[in-house]
Amino acid sequence: MPPKKRATNKFSRKALLDALRQAGAPLRSKNIYGLFDADASLKKVIKSTLAQMVESGEIAQMGKSYGLLDSLPRMTGTLDVRRSGVGYLISDDRRQKDLFIHPSNFGGAWPGDRVTAVVDTGRKKDAPEGRIVEILERGVAELMVRVSRRISGDSFFCHPTDARMPFYTVVDTSDIPTPEKGDILSVRPEEEQEKGLWRCTALRRLGEERDLATQELLVKTSYSIPEEFPTPVLRQAEALPAEPSPADWAGRTDLRGVALVTIDGETAKDFDDAVYVERQENGYRLVVAIADVAHYVPENSALDVEARVRGNSYYFPLSVEPMFPEALSNGLCSLRPHVPRLAMVVDTPYSLDGEPGKPRLYNAVIESQARLTYNQVQAALDGSPDTNTEPLMPMLRDAEALAQLFLKRRTERGCLDFDIPEAQVRLVEDIVSVHAGTRLFSHRLIEEFMIAANERVAEYLGARERVFPYRIHPQPDERKLETLRNLLAHTSLVDRLPKDLDQKGLQSLTHAADGTDMEFLVNRLVLRTMMQAQYSPDNGGHYGLASEAYCHFTSPIRRYADLLVHRSLKRLLAGEAESMDMDEVQGICEGLNSLERKAMEAEREIQKRASILALEDRVGETMRGVISGVADFGFWVELLDMPVDGLVRLATLDDYYVYDPERQDLLGQRTGKTFSMGQTLDVVLDVVSLERVEINFTLA
């Protein structure tokens, strides 16, 4: 007898759905062809049907696999899109790993959207991939677009300023002044007219793209940073008195006779901390007075709700979006000189070697004796006091000595000190410049006193089991530390690598590199092993500061976490119970951590955009820099004369280079030339692009 012929399923849409349902997992296209014994002609039919069903949402495609939506596991979270175009779903469940999303599987989602994705269970467990099947909430209500050309009348063809949004827009500008080519507009998306083309309505013209003020507005709008205060908030602020009244001083310690001073930057307007140091027989007395914002901002009031929504103040080169209206931030709560102000005080004795004694924490009324700047104080400490600092020299000398003691003690306990200057952006006669800020000892003096005050408050509240947000800094990831050890094992520091890469070990490592050609590399690498500091009602200690208990207390004008700490302390001093439990504070902390990240990302982006504006006229110029990062597609170079980095792509080099992730270097296969982190070299500025927010170099 001839062998039995294998039964072949007849292909149909229903038969395909039944096959996928019976499989219970995604099937690759070749397996589907096999189920229906498809010849070349039927393969075309199946392929077309699969595409139609994916388009209609009946099934999901992930790579070469297809599956029923209902049978696939799902994940909900926020879409994070990298500059390269690939995406990752950041799960709402923080215990889950990020899910890779290929650009072809975005399903119309944009960066920052809250979405649901199906997970391809047919892939390796250590490299899952997903496809977005539902957009739950748009991350932005407004799009930033660049005007390309007029189509007709008030209709303009534009494209998003965010290169991660690969579509075009037709914008109705009838409600705003007629824009010009290159202008930046804020628009409201209305509908997707066809794939890759959105119809939008213009909301406002931000300005000409190459204006720094326009770039600030662009970043603020892109990150949904509030620019206006709601009317109820402004009304509550306007109803507050212009100055504290003597009635407010009742029950407060009167420190108006103490020579407290504020020390801030040249352009600062909100002075929230004042200090006083007094040399005593057995040591020092340090008084840190902080603006009593909590006195004027009741819990759950309009001012309080808005401050919680903002989380912190947002700082830009040309402007500030404050957490509170100016009536508070620059007025009633700003510790201006020679006017009474309400404050909360940390009054602590310290021994001659900087050991803290028992602190006194209390409500006070103060009167700052002088508004000093960092440059003023530094000049005075260097021997050139002016008319304002001359009378204060004994106190400033004592402050200098005490700050030195604090620094020494923190160093001895293993504090990690990354003294990397911050980038500063300036606009002079419409010319943008970016440079590294100068770090003075006067800056460090105030930092040391604020750290000391924050520690005393955290210790005081913690010992009494109060509920408040600690500022915690987790230990570095062990894998990152091991990567650091392996990388440095191939450098000149191999003989000086500490046995243990704990706080003391990392500190000794940075000290070993000080003043050598390894300093840049070591500081950057150690910094990259660090976790991000955050707020939590549970005390996990602060690794970077080597502090067992730490909180933010010293800036309630510009950080909401500090305001919560003030309220907890005020309730304790008044003998009252806490008004919030651990779960409530935990929820607030999670929101504040997210808002802090937003502020940091916005600050980094405006610095990058300002750097591009500063470099536009220098294309073709040779510059000196140091390699600050290495990848399999190129390496980044940070310029020595300004804190700006750009990419050298491997495609621009004259050899084939192999990337070694353990050594963090690139090795030329023909020339044997190596590019590694910390290496100094000359580069030519090749391309700067506001459109892609990119700076590219080539080798000189």
C-alpha positions in Angstrom: 0.0 0.0 0.0 1.2 3.5 -0.8 2.0 5.7 2.3 -0.9 7.8 3.7 -0.8 11.4 2.5 -0.5 14.0 5.3 -3.7 15.9 5.9 -3.2 19.5 4.9 -5.2 22.3 6.5 -7.0 24.5 4.0 -5.9 28.1 4.5 -8.3 30.8 5.5 -8.4 33.7 7.9 -10.3 31.6 10.4 -8.0 28.6 10.0 -5.0 30.9 10.7 -6.6 32.3 13.9 -7.5 28.7 15.0 -3.8 27.6 14.4 -2.5 30.5 16.5 -5.0 29.9 19.2 -4.1 26.2 19.3 -0.4 27.0 19.4 -0.8 29.1 22.5 2.4 31.0 21.6 3.7 33.1 18.7 4.5 31.2 15.6 7.2 32.1 13.1 6.1 32.7 9.5 7.9 29.6 8.2 6.0 27.4 10.8 2.7 29.0 9.6 3.6 28.2 6.0 4.3 24.6 7.0 0.9 24.2 8.7 -0.8 24.9 5.4 1.8 23.2 3.2 2.1 26.5 1.3 3.7 26.7 -2.1 5.2 30.0 -3.4 1.8 31.3 -4.4 0.1 30.5 -1.1 3.0 32.0 0.8 2.3 35.3 -0.8 -1.4 35.0 0.2 -0.5 34.1 3.8 2.0 36.9 4.0 -0.5 39.5 2.8 -3.2 38.2 5.1 -0.8 38.3 8.1 0.0 41.9 7.3 -3.7 42.9 7.0 -4.4 41.2 10.4 -1.5 43.0 12.1 -2.8 46.3 10.6 -6.3 45.6 11.9 -5.1 44.7 15.3 -6.3 41.1 15.2 -2.9 39.7 15.8 0.5 41.0 16.8 3.8 40.8 15.0 7.2 40.7 16.8 10.1 40.2 14.5 9.3 37.1 12.3 6.7 35.8 14.8 2.9 36.3 14.9 0.5 35.6 17.8 -2.9 36.3 19.2 -3.1 39.4 21.4 -5.2 37.7 24.0 -2.7 34.8 24.4 0.4 37.0 24.9 1.6 38.4 28.2 1.2 42.2 28.5 3.2 44.9 30.1 2.1 48.5 30.9 4.5 51.4 31.3 6.2 54.4 29.7 7.9 54.4 26.3 11.5 55.6 26.5 13.0 56.2 23.0 16.7 56.6 22.6 18.5 58.9 20.2 19.3 55.9 18.0 15.5 55.4 17.5 15.1 52.1 19.5 12.7 52.1 22.4 12.3 50.5 25.8 9.1 50.1 27.8 9.8 51.2 31.4 7.3 49.1 33.3 4.9 50.5 35.9 6.1 47.5 38.0 9.6 48.5 39.0 10.5 44.8 39.6 10.2 44.1 35.9 13.1 44.7 33.5 12.8 47.2 30.7 11.2 45.7 27.5 13.0 46.3 24.2 10.7 47.8 21.5 11.8 48.0 17.9 10.8 51.2 16.1 8.6 49.2 13.7 6.6 48.0 16.8 5.8 51.4 18.3 2.3 51.3 17.1 2.1 55.1 16.7 3.3 55.7 20.2 5.6 58.7 20.9 8.4 59.1 23.5 6.9 59.5 27.0 3.6 57.9 26.1 2.0 55.5 28.6 1.3 52.3 26.7 0.5 48.6 26.8 2.7 46.2 24.9 2.5 42.5 24.3 5.6 40.5 25.1 7.1 38.0 22.6 7.4 34.8 24.7 9.0 33.0 21.8 12.2 34.9 22.2 15.0 34.3 24.7 14.0 35.1 28.3 17.1 37.3 28.8 16.3 39.4 25.7 12.5 39.8 25.5 10.9 42.0 22.9 7.6 43.7 22.8 5.0 45.4 20.5 2.9 48.3 21.6 -0.8 47.5 21.1 -2.5 50.3 23.0 -1.7 54.0 23.8 -3.2 54.7 27.2 -2.0 58.3 27.6 0.0 60.7 25.5 3.2 61.9 27.2 2.8 65.4 25.7 -0.3 67.5 25.1 1.8 69.9 23.0 4.3 69.2 20.2 7.2 71.4 19.4 7.6 71.7 15.6 10.0 73.6 13.3 8.4 75.5 10.4 9.7 74.2 7.0 7.5 76.0 4.4 4.1 77.5 3.8 1.6 75.2 2.0 -1.1 77.7 1.5 -2.7 80.6 3.5 -2.3 79.8 7.2 -1.3 76.2 6.6 2.4 75.3 7.1 4.4 72.1 6.6 6.5 71.4 9.8 8.3 68.6 11.5 8.8 67.9 15.2 12.0 69.3 16.8 12.4 65.9 18.6 14.2 63.7 16.1 12.8 60.7 17.8 9.4 61.5 16.3 9.7 60.4 12.7 6.6 62.0 11.2 5.5 65.3 9.7 2.8 67.8 10.5 0.5 70.2 8.6 -0.2 73.1 11.0 -3.1 75.6 11.0 -1.5 78.9 12.2 -4.6 81.0 11.9 -4.7 81.7 15.7 -1.1 83.0 15.9 1.0 85.7 14.1 2.3 84.4 10.7 5.5 82.4 11.4 8.7 82.4 9.4 10.7 79.5 8.1 12.9 78.2 11.0 10.5 79.4 13.7 9.6 77.0 16.6 5.8 76.5 17.2 3.9 74.8 20.0 1.1 72.9 18.4 -1.8 70.6 19.5 -2.1 67.3 17.5 -5.6 66.9 16.1 -5.6 63.7 14.0 -3.3 61.5 11.9 -4.5 62.3 8.4 -2.4 59.4 6.9 0.5 57.3 8.1 3.3 59.6 9.1 1.3 62.9 8.7 -0.5 64.7 11.5 -2.9 67.6 11.3 -2.2 70.1 14.1 -3.3 73.5 15.4 -0.7 76.1 16.4 -1.0 77.3 20.0 1.9 79.8 20.1 5.1 80.9 18.4 8.1 80.3 20.7 10.5 82.3 18.5 13.4 81.9 16.1 15.1 78.6 16.5 18.6 79.9 17.1 17.5 82.2 19.9 18.6 80.9 23.4 15.3 82.1 24.8 13.4 80.1 22.2 15.4 77.0 23.1 14.5 77.5 26.8 10.8 77.7 25.9 11.2 74.6 23.8 12.7 72.6 26.6 10.2 73.8 29.2 7.3 72.9 26.9 8.8 69.6 25.9 9.2 68.6 29.5 5.8 70.0 30.6 7.5 72.4 33.1 4.9 74.8 34.4 5.4 78.4 33.3 2.4 80.1 35.0 0.9 79.8 38.4 -2.9 79.0 38.6 -5.0 82.0 39.7 -5.9 80.6 43.2 -2.2 80.1 43.9 -1.4 83.7 43.0 -4.3 85.0 45.0 -3.1 83.1 48.1 0.4 84.4 47.6 -0.8 88.0 47.1 -2.9 87.8 50.3 0.2 87.2 52.4 1.7 90.1 54.2 4.7 92.0 52.7 6.7 91.6 55.9 6.4 89.4 59.0 4.6 91.2 61.8 5.7 91.2 65.5 2.7 89.0 66.2 4.4 86.3 64.1 7.4 86.4 66.4 5.5 85.1 69.4 7.1 82.0 70.9 10.2 82.3 68.6 13.8 82.7 69.7 14.9 86.3 68.7 18.2 86.0 66.8 18.1 89.5 65.2 21.2 90.4 67.2 23.2 87.5 65.8 25.4 88.4 62.8 23.9 85.9 60.4 24.8 86.4 56.7 23.7 84.9 53.4 26.3 83.8 50.9 25.0 83.1 47.3 25.8 83.6 43.7 25.9 87.0 42.0 22.4 86.6 40.4 20.6 84.8 43.2 17.3 86.4 44.3 15.9 83.7 46.7 18.0 83.6 49.8 16.8 80.6 51.9 19.8 80.0 54.2 21.9 82.2 56.5 24.9 81.2 58.6 26.8 82.3 61.6 30.0 80.8 63.2 31.3 81.7 66.6 34.6 80.5 68.1 34.1 79.3 71.6 36.4 78.2 74.4 36.0 74.5 73.6 35.2 74.6 69.9 32.7 76.4 67.6 29.1 77.3 67.4 27.4 77.0 64.0 24.0 78.5 63.5 22.2 77.7 60.2 19.0 79.6 59.7 16.6 78.4 57.0 13.6 80.4 55.7 10.4 79.2 57.5 8.3 78.6 54.4 6.0 76.1 56.3 4.7 79.0 58.4 3.1 80.6 55.3 2.2 77.5 53.3 -0.5 75.4 55.0 -0.8 71.8 54.1 -3.2 71.1 51.2 -3.6 74.8 50.4 -3.4 76.0 46.8 0.2 77.0 47.3 1.0 73.6 48.8 -0.7 71.6 46.1 1.0 73.5 43.3 4.4 73.2 45.0 3.9 69.4 45.2 3.0 69.3 41.5 6.2 71.2 40.6 8.4 69.3 43.1 11.2 71.7 42.8 12.3 74.9 41.0 13.6 74.6 37.5 16.7 76.6 36.5 17.6 77.7 33.0 20.4 80.0 31.7 18.0 83.0 31.2 15.2 82.2 33.6 13.9 80.3 36.6 10.5 78.5 37.0 10.2 78.7 40.8 8.3 76.3 43.0 6.5 79.2 44.7 5.4 82.6 43.3 7.9 85.4 43.6 5.9 87.0 46.5 7.3 84.1 48.6 10.4 83.0 46.9 12.0 86.4 46.3 10.0 88.3 48.9 8.5 87.2 52.2 10.6 84.0 52.5 13.8 85.4 51.1 16.3 86.2 53.9 17.1 89.7 52.7 19.6 91.8 54.7 18.4 94.2 57.4 14.8 93.0 57.5 13.2 90.6 60.0 12.4 87.1 58.6 11.0 84.0 60.1 13.3 81.0 60.2 13.9 77.5 61.4 17.3 77.1 63.1 19.8 74.4 63.6 22.1 75.6 66.4 25.0 73.2 67.1 28.2 73.2 69.1 31.2 71.5 67.6 34.4 70.4 69.3 37.9 71.7 68.2 38.1 68.6 65.9 34.6 69.1 64.4 32.7 66.6 66.4 29.0 67.7 66.8 27.6 68.2 70.2 23.9 68.2 71.1 22.0 70.4 68.6 19.2 72.8 69.4 16.5 73.1 66.8 13.9 75.9 67.1 11.7 78.5 65.4 13.3 81.9 65.3 13.1 85.4 64.0 16.4 86.6 62.3 17.8 89.6 60.5 20.5 88.9 58.0 23.4 91.4 58.5 24.7 91.1 54.9 24.0 89.7 51.5 27.4 88.3 50.4 28.5 86.6 47.2 30.8 83.7 46.8 33.3 85.9 45.0 33.2 88.5 47.8 33.8 85.9 50.6 36.6 84.2 48.6 38.3 87.6 48.1 38.0 88.3 51.8 39.5 84.9 52.7 42.3 85.5 50.2 43.2 88.8 52.0 41.2 91.4 50.0 38.0 92.2 52.0 35.7 95.0 50.8 33.6 97.4 52.9 30.9 94.7 53.4 33.2 91.8 54.4 35.8 93.8 56.5 33.6 94.0 59.6 32.8 90.3 59.3 36.3 89.0 58.9 36.6 87.4 62.4 33.4 85.4 61.8 34.5 84.5 58.2 37.8 83.3 59.4 36.1 81.1 62.0 33.7 79.8 59.3 36.7 78.9 57.1 38.4 77.0 59.9 35.2 75.1 60.8 34.5 74.2 57.2 38.0 72.8 56.9 37.4 70.7 59.9 34.1 69.4 58.5 35.8 68.5 55.2 38.6 66.7 57.0 36.1 64.6 59.0 34.0 63.7 56.0 37.1 62.7 54.1 38.3 60.5 57.0 34.9 58.6 57.1 35.1 57.8 53.4 33.1 60.6 51.7 33.4 60.5 47.9 34.2 64.0 46.6 33.7 64.5 42.9 34.7 68.1 42.5 33.7 68.4 38.9 32.8 72.0 37.9 29.3 72.5 36.5 28.7 73.9 33.0 27.6 77.6 33.0 25.8 79.2 30.1 26.0 82.9 29.4 24.5 85.2 26.8 26.4 88.4 26.1 25.1 90.6 23.3 23.2 87.7 21.7 26.4 85.5 21.7 26.1 82.2 23.7 29.1 80.9 25.6 29.4 77.7 27.7 32.2 77.3 30.2 33.1 75.4 33.3 32.1 77.2 36.5 34.8 78.2 38.9 34.8 76.2 42.2 35.9 78.4 45.1 36.4 77.4 48.8 33.5 79.8 49.6 31.2 77.4 47.7 32.6 74.5 49.7 32.2 76.4 52.9 28.4 76.8 52.4 28.1 73.2 51.2 29.8 71.9 54.3 27.5 73.9 56.6 24.4 72.8 54.7 25.5 69.1 54.8 26.1 69.5 58.6 22.6 71.0 59.2 20.9 68.3 57.0 22.7 65.6 59.0 21.7 67.1 62.4 18.1 67.4 61.4 17.9 63.8 60.0 19.5 62.5 63.2 17.2 64.5 65.4 14.0 63.5 63.7 15.1 59.9 63.1 16.0 59.4 66.8 12.4 60.4 67.6 10.9 58.1 65.0 9.2 60.9 63.0 7.9 60.3 59.5 9.7 62.4 56.9 11.7 62.0 53.6 15.3 61.0 54.1 17.7 61.7 51.3 19.2 58.3 50.6 22.0 57.2 48.3 22.2 53.5 47.7 25.5 51.5 47.4 26.9 51.1 43.9 25.9 48.0 41.9 28.4 45.3 42.4 28.6 44.5 38.7 29.5 48.2 38.0 32.2 48.0 40.6 33.6 44.8 39.0 33.6 46.5 35.6 35.5 49.4 37.1 38.1 47.0 38.6 38.5 45.1 35.3 38.9 48.3 33.3 41.5 49.9 35.6 43.4 46.6 35.8 44.6 47.5 32.2 46.0 50.9 33.3 48.9 52.4 35.1 46.9 52.2 38.3 46.8 48.4 38.4 49.4 48.3 41.3 47.3 50.8 43.3 43.9 49.2 43.0 42.5 48.8 46.5 41.5 45.3 47.6 38.0 46.3 48.4 36.1 48.9 46.3 34.1 50.2 49.2 33.8 53.8 50.2 37.4 54.0 51.5 38.7 52.0 48.6 37.0 54.2 46.0 38.2 57.3 47.9 41.8 56.0 47.9 41.5 55.3 44.2 40.5 58.8 43.3 43.3 60.2 45.5 45.8 57.9 43.7 44.7 59.4 40.4 44.8 63.1 41.6 47.2 65.2 39.5 48.0 62.3 37.1 46.8 61.8 33.5 44.4 59.2 35.0 42.5 61.7 37.0 39.8 62.4 34.4 39.3 58.7 33.6 39.0 57.6 37.2 36.7 60.4 38.4 34.3 59.7 35.5 34.4 56.0 35.9 33.8 56.1 39.7 31.0 58.6 39.2 29.3 56.2 36.7 29.3 53.4 39.3 27.1 55.6 41.6 23.4 55.0 42.0 21.1 58.0 41.8 20.2 59.7 45.2 16.5 59.8 46.0 13.9 60.5 48.6 12.5 57.8 50.9 10.7 57.6 54.3 13.1 54.6 55.1 16.6 55.6 56.1 19.1 53.8 53.8 22.0 56.1 54.6 23.8 58.3 52.1 26.7 56.4 50.5 28.4 59.3 48.7 28.5 61.4 51.8 29.3 58.5 54.0 26.4 59.7 56.2 24.3 57.3 58.3 21.3 59.7 58.3 20.7 62.5 55.8 17.8 64.6 54.6 17.2 67.8 52.7 16.2 70.6 55.0 18.1 73.7 53.8 16.1 74.8 50.6 12.4 74.8 51.3 11.9 77.6 48.8 13.0 75.4 45.9 12.5 71.8 47.0 9.3 70.3 48.2 11.0 67.5 50.2 12.6 70.2 52.4 9.2 71.7 53.1 8.0 68.2 54.3 11.0 67.9 56.6 10.3 71.4 58.0 6.7 70.5 58.8 7.7 67.3 60.5 10.2 69.2 62.7 7.6 71.9 63.5 5.1 69.3 64.6 7.7 67.7 66.8 8.7 71.0 68.4 5.0 71.7 69.0 4.4 68.3 70.6 2.0 67.2 67.8 1.6 63.8 66.1 2.6 63.3 62.5 -0.1 64.1 59.9 1.1 61.5 57.3 2.0 57.9 57.6 4.9 56.0 55.9 2.8 55.0 52.8 1.7 58.6 52.2 5.2 59.9 52.4 6.4 57.1 50.2 3.9 58.0 47.5 5.0 61.7 47.6 8.7 60.6 47.5 8.1 58.6 44.4 6.6 61.6 42.7 9.4 63.9 43.9 12.1 61.5 42.6 10.4 61.5 39.2 10.2 65.3 39.1 13.8 65.6 40.1 14.8 63.4 37.2 12.8 65.6 34.9 14.5 68.7 36.2 17.9 67.1 35.7 17.1 65.9 32.1 15.7 69.4 31.2 18.9 71.0 32.5 21.1 68.6 30.6 19.1 69.3 27.4 19.3 73.1 27.6 23.0 72.9 28.2 23.4 70.7 25.1 21.3 73.0 23.0 23.2 76.1 24.3 26.5 74.3 23.5 25.3 73.7 19.9 24.5 77.5 19.6 27.9 78.3 21.0 29.7 76.1 18.6 27.8 76.8 15.4 30.3 79.4 14.2 33.3 77.1 15.0 32.6 74.3 12.5 35.9 73.2 10.9 38.0 74.3 13.9 40.5 72.0 15.5 40.0 71.5 19.2 41.7 69.6 22.1 39.7 67.1 24.0 39.7 64.0 26.1 37.8 60.7 25.4 34.9 60.5 27.9 33.1 57.4 26.6 33.6 54.5 24.2 31.0 52.4 22.3 31.0 49.9 19.4 30.0 52.7 17.0 32.5 55.4 18.1 33.7 57.4 21.0 32.8 60.7 22.8 35.3 63.5 23.2 34.9 66.2 25.9 36.5 69.5 25.0 39.2 70.8 27.4 38.2 74.5 27.0 34.5 74.0 27.5 32.4 71.3 29.2 30.9 70.0 26.0 31.2 66.5 24.4 30.6 65.2 20.9 30.8 61.9 19.0 33.5 60.6 16.7 31.9 57.9 14.6 33.9 54.9 13.6 32.6 55.4 10.1 34.8 58.5 9.8 38.0 56.6 10.7 40.4 55.0 8.3 40.6 51.5 9.8 38.3 48.8 11.1 38.1 49.0 14.9 37.0 46.3 17.3 35.3 47.4 20.6 36.5 45.7 23.8 33.8 46.4 26.5 36.0 45.1 29.3 38.9 47.5 28.5 36.6 50.2 27.2 38.7 50.8 24.1 38.7 50.4 20.3 41.6 48.7 18.6 42.4 49.3 14.9 42.9 45.9 13.1 45.3 47.3 10.4 47.1 50.1 12.2 47.0 48.7 15.8 45.9 52.2 16.9 43.9 52.3 20.2 41.3 54.8 21.4 40.5 54.5 25.1 38.8 56.5 27.9 40.9 59.3 29.3 43.0 59.7 26.2 43.8 63.3 25.1 43.6 64.1 21.3 42.9 66.7 18.7 39.5 66.7 16.9 37.9 68.8 14.3 34.3 70.1 14.9 32.5 68.5 12.0 28.7 68.9 12.5 26.5 70.6 15.1 22.7 70.0 14.7 19.9 71.5 16.8 17.5 69.3 14.8 19.1 66.1 16.1 20.7 67.7 19.2 24.1 66.4 18.1 27.7 67.4 18.1 30.0 65.4 15.9 33.8 65.5 15.6 36.3 63.9 13.2 39.9 63.2 14.0 42.3 66.1 13.3 
